[in-house]
């Protein structure tokens, strides 16, 4: 099953709801009204940027792996750490 298509936005009716062209996606809760709005805004930013961020991570990972291969897998702590972080971020974003 697919999620509701993006873009999502903060509802014009109530600031604690996230909506799309198809209607309300979710209602956000928090200790204060400001926190509810902040939660809704965070969800909107994260979900709307998701596909582009995953694609950027995949391109970056592929380039780092290519560099690693050219350098005959020479141990480079920063490059290895970046490869690890990108791999983990992609897996998390894809629900693996």
Backbone as a printed PyTorch tensor [residue, N CA C, xyz], in Angstrom:
tensor([[[ 0.8460, -1.1730,  0.0000],
         [ 0.0000,  0.0000,  0.0000],
         [ 0.8930,  1.2390,  0.0000]],

        [[ 0.4920,  2.2390, -0.7230],
         [ 1.2300,  3.4960, -0.8230],
         [ 0.6850,  4.5210,  0.1730]],

        [[ 1.5600,  5.4040,  0.6190],
         [ 1.1230,  6.4950,  1.4860],
         [ 0.4200,  7.5720,  0.6520]],

        [[-0.2290,  8.4800,  1.3240],
         [-0.8860,  9.6020,  0.6470],
         [ 0.1630, 10.3980, -0.1080]],

        [[-0.0890, 10.7020, -1.3850],
         [ 0.9120, 11.4280, -2.1680],
         [ 1.2490, 12.7950, -1.5540]],

        [[ 2.5070, 13.1630, -1.6860],
         [ 2.9500, 14.5050, -1.2970],
         [ 2.7190, 15.4190, -2.4910]],

        [[ 2.7320, 16.7080, -2.3320],
         [ 3.1550, 17.4260, -1.1310],
         [ 2.0680, 17.4620, -0.0610]],

        [[ 2.5560, 17.4660,  1.1650],
         [ 1.6850, 17.6580,  2.3060],
         [ 1.8550, 19.0810,  2.7810]],

        [[ 0.8750, 19.5620,  3.5240],
         [ 0.9390, 20.9310,  4.0520],
         [ 0.2490, 20.9770,  5.4040]],

        [[ 0.5050, 22.0480,  6.1140],
         [-0.2090, 22.2720,  7.3660],
         [-1.5990, 22.7600,  6.9950]],

        [[-2.5920, 22.1630,  7.5930],
         [-3.9740, 22.4830,  7.2740],
         [-4.2610, 23.9670,  7.4850]],

        [[-5.0590, 24.5190,  6.6050],
         [-5.4710, 25.9190,  6.7500],
         [-6.6000, 26.0610,  7.7650]],

        [[-7.2050, 24.9340,  8.1410],
         [-8.3110, 24.9690,  9.0950],
         [-7.7950, 24.9570, 10.5230]],

        [[-6.8530, 24.0540, 10.7930],
         [-6.2640, 23.9690, 12.1250],
         [-4.7780, 23.6630, 11.9770]],

        [[-3.9400, 24.3770, 12.6970],
         [-2.4880, 24.2870, 12.5270],
         [-1.8870, 22.9840, 13.0270]],

        [[-2.6870, 22.1280, 13.6830],
         [-2.1260, 20.8750, 14.1760],
         [-2.4470, 19.6910, 13.2650]],

        [[-2.9920, 19.9560, 12.0990],
         [-3.2990, 18.8920, 11.1480],
         [-2.4020, 19.0130,  9.9190]],

        [[-1.9920, 17.8500,  9.4190],
         [-1.2430, 17.7680,  8.1690],
         [-2.2150, 17.2480,  7.1260]],

        [[-2.2360, 17.9050,  5.9770],
         [-3.1990, 17.5050,  4.9540],
         [-2.5480, 17.4500,  3.5790]],

        [[-3.2830, 16.8730,  2.6470],
         [-2.8660, 16.8010,  1.2490],
         [-4.0740, 17.1750,  0.4120]],

        [[-3.9380, 17.0350, -0.8910],
         [-5.0840, 17.3010, -1.7630],
         [-6.2320, 16.3340, -1.4760]],

        [[-5.9080, 15.1720, -0.9020],
         [-6.9220, 14.1540, -0.6240],
         [-7.5920, 14.3220,  0.7310]],

        [[-7.0900, 15.2580,  1.5620],
         [-7.6850, 15.4710,  2.8720],
         [-6.6610, 15.3900,  3.9850]],

        [[-7.1510, 15.2250,  5.2070],
         [-6.2860, 15.1960,  6.3870],
         [-5.4630, 13.9090,  6.3880]],

        [[-4.1540, 14.0730,  6.6030],
         [-3.2380, 12.9330,  6.6860],
         [-3.0670, 12.5220,  8.1400]],

        [[-2.8710, 13.5180,  9.0290],
         [-2.7180, 13.2040, 10.4450],
         [-2.9900, 14.4430, 11.2880]],

        [[-3.2790, 14.1950, 12.5380],
         [-3.4330, 15.2650, 13.5170],
         [-2.2640, 15.1450, 14.4780]],

        [[-1.6410, 16.2750, 14.7840],
         [-0.4610, 16.2730, 15.6560],
         [-0.8210, 16.7250, 17.0580]],

        [[-0.1160, 16.1520, 18.0140],
         [-0.3330, 16.4880, 19.4110],
         [ 0.9560, 16.9770, 20.0240]],

        [[ 0.8270, 17.7270, 21.0910],
         [ 1.9780, 18.2310, 21.8270],
         [ 1.5130, 18.7710, 23.1610]],

        [[ 2.4620, 19.1670, 23.9770],
         [ 2.1410, 19.7200, 25.2910],
         [ 1.4870, 21.0880, 25.1490]],

        [[ 1.9570, 21.8630, 24.1610],
         [ 1.3980, 23.2000, 23.9110],
         [ 0.9300, 23.2890, 22.4660]],

        [[ 0.1810, 24.3240, 22.1740],
         [-0.2690, 24.5530, 20.8020],
         [ 0.9310, 24.8110, 19.8870]],

        [[ 1.9300, 25.5150, 20.4000],
         [ 3.1300, 25.7800, 19.6150],
         [ 3.8580, 24.4800, 19.2670]],

        [[ 3.8970, 23.5580, 20.2370],
         [ 4.5440, 22.2750, 19.9830],
         [ 3.7540, 21.4620, 18.9530]],

        [[ 2.4360, 21.5190, 18.9970],
         [ 1.6090, 20.8340, 18.0060],
         [ 1.9100, 21.3630, 16.6090]],

        [[ 1.9990, 22.6860, 16.4920],
         [ 2.3100, 23.2960, 15.2050],
         [ 3.7220, 22.8940, 14.7580]],

        [[ 4.6860, 22.9160, 15.6910],
         [ 6.0600, 22.5400, 15.3610],
         [ 6.1210, 21.0800, 14.8890]],

        [[ 5.3640, 20.2020, 15.5260],
         [ 5.3200, 18.7970, 15.1100],
         [ 4.7440, 18.6660, 13.7040]],

        [[ 3.6690, 19.3730, 13.4390],
         [ 3.0570, 19.3390, 12.1050],
         [ 4.0290, 19.8740, 11.0560]],

        [[ 4.6980, 20.9730, 11.3690],
         [ 5.6500, 21.5670, 10.4270],
         [ 6.8140, 20.6170, 10.1500]],

        [[ 7.2990, 19.9370, 11.1870],
         [ 8.3910, 18.9850, 11.0310],
         [ 7.9770, 17.8230, 10.1300]],

        [[ 6.7930, 17.2900, 10.3470],
         [ 6.2820, 16.1850,  9.5280],
         [ 6.1730, 16.6180,  8.0690]],

        [[ 5.6500, 17.8040,  7.8330],
         [ 5.4970, 18.3130,  6.4670],
         [ 6.8660, 18.4400,  5.7960]],

        [[ 7.8310, 19.0750,  6.4870],
         [ 9.1700, 19.2450,  5.8950],
         [ 9.8150, 17.8940,  5.6070]],

        [[ 9.7560, 16.9850,  6.5730],
         [10.4110, 15.6810,  6.4180],
         [ 9.7770, 14.8600,  5.2970]],

        [[ 8.4840, 14.8070,  5.2680],
         [ 7.8060, 13.9950,  4.2500],
         [ 7.9480, 14.5830,  2.8580]],

        [[ 7.8400, 15.8910,  2.7390],
         [ 7.9660, 16.5120,  1.4230],
         [ 9.3830, 16.4180,  0.8680]],

        [[10.3830, 16.3500,  1.7240],
         [11.7820, 16.2680,  1.2810],
         [12.2770, 14.8270,  1.1600]],

        [[11.5130, 13.8620,  1.6260],
         [11.9590, 12.4750,  1.7280],
         [12.5470, 11.9190,  0.4340]],

        [[11.8080, 11.9610, -0.6490],
         [12.2690, 11.3350, -1.8950],
         [13.5720, 11.9570, -2.3960]],

        [[13.6640, 13.2800, -2.3520],
         [14.8790, 13.9520, -2.8100],
         [16.0670, 13.6330, -1.9090]],

        [[15.8410, 13.5620, -0.6020],
         [16.9320, 13.2470,  0.3180],
         [17.4360, 11.8140,  0.1230]],

        [[16.5320, 10.8690, -0.0860],
         [16.9390,  9.4890, -0.3290],
         [17.7380,  9.4080, -1.6240]],

        [[17.2790, 10.0790, -2.6470],
         [18.0010, 10.0740, -3.9230],
         [19.3850, 10.6930, -3.7760]],

        [[19.4970, 11.7980, -3.0460],
         [20.7990, 12.4380, -2.8150],
         [21.7240, 11.5070, -2.0400]],

        [[21.1970, 10.7980, -1.0580],
         [22.0020,  9.8460, -0.2910],
         [22.4960,  8.7180, -1.1860]],

        [[21.6430,  8.1980, -2.0520],
         [22.0360,  7.1060, -2.9380],
         [23.1260,  7.5450, -3.9160]],

        [[22.9980,  8.7420, -4.4610],
         [24.0150,  9.2650, -5.3840],
         [25.3300,  9.4610, -4.6380]],

        [[25.2650, 10.0500, -3.4650],
         [26.4760, 10.2810, -2.6680],
         [27.1520,  8.9710, -2.2920]],

        [[26.3570,  7.9840, -1.8900],
         [26.9100,  6.6760, -1.5240],
         [27.5930,  6.0380, -2.7290]],

        [[26.9450,  6.0840, -3.8690],
         [27.5290,  5.4900, -5.0810],
         [28.8540,  6.1600, -5.4250]],

        [[28.9190,  7.4770, -5.2990],
         [30.1660,  8.1850, -5.6020],
         [31.2590,  7.8580, -4.6040]],

        [[30.9130,  7.7760, -3.3410],
         [31.9150,  7.4090, -2.3380],
         [32.4290,  5.9900, -2.5450]],

        [[31.5390,  5.0830, -2.9090],
         [31.9560,  3.7050, -3.1710],
         [32.8660,  3.6380, -4.3960]],

        [[32.5590,  4.4560, -5.4030],
         [33.4160,  4.5030, -6.6010],
         [34.7950,  5.0470, -6.2490]],

        [[34.8410,  6.0820, -5.4450],
         [36.1220,  6.6380, -4.9940],
         [36.8860,  5.5830, -4.2100]],

        [[36.1840,  4.8830, -3.3520],
         [36.7990,  3.8360, -2.5360],
         [37.4210,  2.7670, -3.4280]],

        [[36.7230,  2.3980, -4.4990],
         [37.2220,  1.3760, -5.4170],
         [38.4650,  1.8620, -6.1600]],

        [[38.4430,  3.1140, -6.6310],
         [39.5880,  3.6900, -7.3370],
         [40.8140,  3.7250, -6.4250]],

        [[40.5850,  4.0080, -5.1610],
         [41.6880,  4.0830, -4.2010],
         [42.0200,  2.7170, -3.6000]],

        [[41.5140,  1.6670, -4.2420],
         [41.7740,  0.2920, -3.8090],
         [41.4030,  0.0560, -2.3490]],

        [[40.2670,  0.6230, -1.9490],
         [39.7250,  0.4170, -0.6010],
         [40.7060,  0.7970,  0.5080]],

        [[41.5410,  1.7990,  0.2280],
         [42.4540,  2.2700,  1.2710],
         [41.6370,  2.7300,  2.4620]],

        [[42.0670,  2.3700,  3.6270],
         [41.3340,  2.7040,  4.8410],
         [41.3300,  4.2150,  5.0540]],

        [[40.1460,  4.7700,  5.0530],
         [39.9730,  6.1880,  5.3290],
         [38.7980,  6.2900,  6.2990]],

        [[39.0880,  6.6370,  7.5240],
         [38.0640,  6.6530,  8.5550],
         [36.8740,  7.5310,  8.2460]],

        [[37.1320,  8.7330,  7.7500],
         [36.0080,  9.6380,  7.4480],
         [35.1650,  9.1230,  6.2990]],

        [[35.8180,  8.6370,  5.2390],
         [35.0680,  8.1120,  4.1020],
         [34.2870,  6.8770,  4.5200]],

        [[34.9140,  5.9870,  5.2830],
         [34.2160,  4.7880,  5.7500],
         [33.0250,  5.1470,  6.6270]],

        [[33.1990,  6.1530,  7.4760],
         [32.1050,  6.5780,  8.3460],
         [30.9620,  7.1750,  7.5170]],

        [[31.3020,  7.9660,  6.5030],
         [30.2670,  8.5470,  5.6290],
         [29.5190,  7.4520,  4.8850]],

        [[30.2420,  6.4490,  4.4010],
         [29.6000,  5.3230,  3.7070],
         [28.6520,  4.5960,  4.6580]],

        [[29.0900,  4.3820,  5.8740],
         [28.2480,  3.7230,  6.8810],
         [26.9890,  4.5450,  7.1610]],

        [[27.1720,  5.8520,  7.4060],
         [26.0160,  6.7070,  7.7210],
         [25.0310,  6.7830,  6.5640]],

        [[25.5200,  6.9240,  5.3540],
         [24.6330,  6.9700,  4.1890],
         [23.8800,  5.6450,  4.0310]],

        [[24.5720,  4.5330,  4.2060],
         [23.9220,  3.2140,  4.0910],
         [22.8250,  3.0580,  5.1370]],

        [[23.1120,  3.4790,  6.3570],
         [22.1310,  3.3870,  7.4420],
         [20.9320,  4.2980,  7.1860]],

        [[21.1860,  5.5150,  6.7120],
         [20.0990,  6.4670,  6.4340],
         [19.1800,  5.9520,  5.3310]],

        [[19.7790,  5.4010,  4.2880],
         [18.9760,  4.8470,  3.1780],
         [18.1360,  3.6810,  3.6750]],

        [[18.7350,  2.7860,  4.4230],
         [18.0010,  1.6220,  4.9460],
         [16.8450,  2.0750,  5.8420]],

        [[17.1040,  3.0370,  6.7020],
         [16.0450,  3.5390,  7.5980],
         [14.9140,  4.1760,  6.7920]],

        [[15.2790,  4.9800,  5.8050],
         [14.2650,  5.6640,  4.9940],
         [13.4260,  4.6800,  4.1770]],

        [[14.0460,  3.5530,  3.8130],
         [13.3230,  2.5460,  3.0190],
         [12.6640,  1.4840,  3.8930]],

        [[12.7240,  1.6720,  5.2240],
         [12.0580,  0.7560,  6.1350],
         [12.7300, -0.5990,  6.2650]],

        [[14.0380, -0.6350,  6.0910],
         [14.7650, -1.9160,  6.1860],
         [15.4430, -2.0450,  7.5090]]])
